[in-house]
Amino acid sequence: QVQLVESGGGLVQPGGSLRFSCATSGIIFRAYTMAWYRQAPGRQREEVAVIFYGGATTYAESVKGRFTISRDNAKNTVYLQMNSLKPEDTAVYYCNAKLSNFPWGQGTLVTVSS
């Protein structure tokens, strides 16, 4: 059974930092390109960061230079380090494997507010 469990969210002031983790099970993690997505209130889910199975990364323009995606294949976990957070980063963040039909996890909420 595939499970994706995100954690690390919370309330943070503008300019602050957070680190998300996404623990996976039931998949051959090292074979998948993984991504972080977010969904803000009233908006569609958007992709923010991708890490290919070989380790290359891509980012949405809105987070480039502030967010860093990484993975630990030994722990079947993908991470998202978020720095210089802005109020517009407020959203529920999810991870998933690209081009898969894996069920979405519950996500983790980050609220950026003073």
Helices and strands as residue ranges (DSSP letters): E 3-7, E 10-12, E 18-25, G 29-31, E 34-39, E 46-51, E 57-59, E 67-72, E 77-82, G 87-89, E 91-97, E 108-112
